[in-house]
Amino acid sequence: MKRYNSVVLVVLAPIIWCVVLASATGAIYLKHRSRQLFVILEKSNSERDRLEIEWGQLQLEQSSWSTNAFVENIASANLSMRIPPPEQIQVVTE
């Protein structure tokens, strides 16, 4: 019986050692991979935040482009257009 136990120990010890080594290697790899994925996630979040800020700025810019004062300034500067005096305005009705 004692000889049987020592044979089992000699056979199982390297197998257990290999399993423990593989488990430790897997745990280290998974920890490294999770850190890589966390860095990618943080970069994606900061890119999302930057794009949301840019989107908000573009919406503000678009709304300012459509204001009457802005359109009148562009029309007078680039097209030499002006608002006619009230005596030159004629209202046409049916």
C-alpha positions as CSV (number, residue, x, y, z in Angstrom):
1,M,0.0,0.0,0.0
2,K,2.9,2.4,0.8
3,R,4.5,1.7,-2.5
4,Y,1.2,2.3,-4.3
5,N,0.8,5.7,-2.6
6,S,4.3,6.8,-3.6
7,V,3.7,5.8,-7.2
8,V,0.5,7.8,-7.2
9,L,2.3,10.7,-5.7
10,V,5.1,10.5,-8.3
11,V,2.6,10.4,-11.1
12,L,0.2,13.0,-9.8
13,A,2.7,15.6,-8.5
14,P,3.9,16.7,-12.0
15,I,0.3,16.7,-13.3
16,I,-0.9,18.9,-10.4
17,W,2.1,21.1,-10.8
18,C,1.3,21.6,-14.6
19,V,-2.4,22.3,-13.8
20,V,-1.4,24.9,-11.2
21,L,1.1,26.5,-13.6
22,A,-1.5,26.6,-16.4
23,S,-4.1,28.1,-14.0
24,A,-1.6,30.8,-12.9
25,T,-0.6,31.6,-16.4
26,G,-4.3,31.8,-17.4
27,A,-5.1,34.1,-14.5
28,I,-2.2,36.4,-15.5
29,Y,-3.2,36.5,-19.1
30,L,-6.8,37.3,-18.3
31,K,-5.8,40.1,-15.9
32,H,-3.6,41.6,-18.6
33,R,-6.4,41.3,-21.2
34,S,-8.9,42.9,-18.9
35,R,-6.6,45.8,-18.4
36,Q,-6.2,46.2,-22.2
37,L,-9.9,46.1,-22.6
38,F,-10.4,48.7,-19.8
39,V,-7.9,51.1,-21.6
40,I,-9.8,50.6,-24.9
41,L,-13.1,51.3,-23.0
42,E,-11.8,54.5,-21.5
43,K,-10.5,55.7,-24.8
44,S,-13.9,55.0,-26.4
45,N,-15.7,56.8,-23.5
46,S,-13.4,59.9,-23.9
47,E,-13.9,59.8,-27.7
48,R,-17.7,59.6,-27.2
49,D,-17.6,62.6,-24.8
50,R,-15.5,64.6,-27.2
51,L,-17.9,63.8,-30.0
52,E,-20.9,64.8,-27.9
53,I,-19.3,68.1,-27.1
54,E,-18.5,68.7,-30.8
55,W,-22.1,67.8,-31.7
56,G,-23.4,70.3,-29.2
57,Q,-21.1,73.0,-30.6
58,L,-22.2,72.2,-34.1
59,Q,-25.9,72.5,-33.1
60,L,-25.2,75.8,-31.5
61,E,-23.4,77.0,-34.6
62,Q,-26.2,75.8,-36.9
63,S,-28.8,77.6,-34.8
64,S,-26.7,80.8,-35.0
65,W,-26.4,80.6,-38.8
66,S,-30.2,80.7,-39.1
67,T,-30.8,83.9,-37.1
68,N,-32.1,86.9,-38.9
69,A,-29.3,89.2,-37.9
70,F,-26.7,86.7,-39.2
71,V,-28.5,86.3,-42.5
72,E,-28.8,90.1,-42.9
73,N,-25.1,90.6,-42.1
74,I,-24.1,88.1,-44.7
75,A,-26.5,89.5,-47.3
76,S,-25.3,93.1,-46.8
77,A,-21.6,92.2,-46.7
78,N,-21.3,89.6,-49.5
79,L,-24.3,90.5,-51.7
80,S,-24.5,94.3,-51.1
81,M,-28.2,93.9,-50.2
82,R,-29.9,96.3,-47.9
83,I,-33.3,96.7,-46.3
84,P,-35.4,99.2,-48.2
85,P,-36.7,102.3,-46.4
86,P,-40.4,102.1,-45.4
87,E,-41.6,104.4,-48.1
88,Q,-40.3,102.1,-50.8
89,I,-42.1,99.0,-49.4
90,Q,-45.3,98.2,-51.2
91,V,-47.8,95.6,-49.9
92,V,-49.6,93.7,-52.6
93,T,-53.0,92.1,-51.8
94,E,-55.4,90.2,-53.9
